[in-house]
Amino acid sequence: MNRERIIETTKEFLSTEFEVDKDIITNESPLKETLNLDSLDYVDLVVVIEENFGIVLTGEDFKNVITFNDFYDLVEKKLAVPQS
């Protein structure tokens, strides 16, 4: 899956799941503030990401994720590594 498809897919499911306008999800937007995430929302976020991309994420994976661009980098990296 290429980056463009990752971005399109992400905007689609995040706008639905977190009830935000797709237009506010930009590469440099802060993930936490844009989606108004609290600690429980991160659990929902991980579940929806795993369901949509078939990857496994941990809390540690989000340690350096500030912007959506960081998030897209994480998904690209995880998709490139074979999942067990």
N, C-alpha and C positions, 0 to 999 in steps of 0.2 A: 504494500500500500504506500503510495507516495504522499508527500507532505500536504499537497493540495487536498487530497481525499481525506486525510486525517483531520484537517481544519474544517472541511465541510461537514464531516460526520460529527465532529465534536460540537460544532455550533448547533447542529440539529438536535442532538440529544440533550445538551446542556440547557438550551433555551426551553425545551419542553420540561425537563426534570426540575430545573430551578426557576422556571417561570420568568425568564429575562428575555429581552429583545436581542435577537441575533446580532443586530448592528452594534451593540455595546461590547461584543466580544471581539476585540482586536488583538493583534499580536502583542502589543505593549501594555494592554490593560492588566491590572493586577487581578489575579485569579480569585483570591479570597474576597476582596472587596466587591468585585464585579458580580460574583455569585452570592454575596452576603453569607459566606460560609461560617458556621460555628463548628465545634468539634464533632458533633453528631452528623452534620452535613458532609464532613469529610468521609465518613463511613459510607454514606449514600453515594458520594462521588466515586469512591473506589469501586463500589459494586457496579455502578452504571458503566464505568470505564472498562472493567473486566468483562462485562456482558457484551459491550459493543466492539471491543477490540480483541477479545480472547487472550488477554495478557494478565499476569498476576502482579499486583502492586502491594507495597508495604508502606507504612508510615514513613519509613526511612527514605523511600523514593521521592517523597514530597519535600524533603528537607531543603532543597535548593530551588524549588519551584515557586517563583514569585509572579511571573507574568504568564500569559497564555503561550507566549513563545517558548518559555522554559518548559511548559507542559507539553507542547508539541514535540520538543526535543526529547523529552522523557518517553513519550509514546513511540516515537521513531526508534529510539534506542532499544526499547523493550520488544518492539516488533522484529527487530533485526536479530535478537537473541532467541534461539529456539527455546520454547517454554516446555517445562517438564510436567 
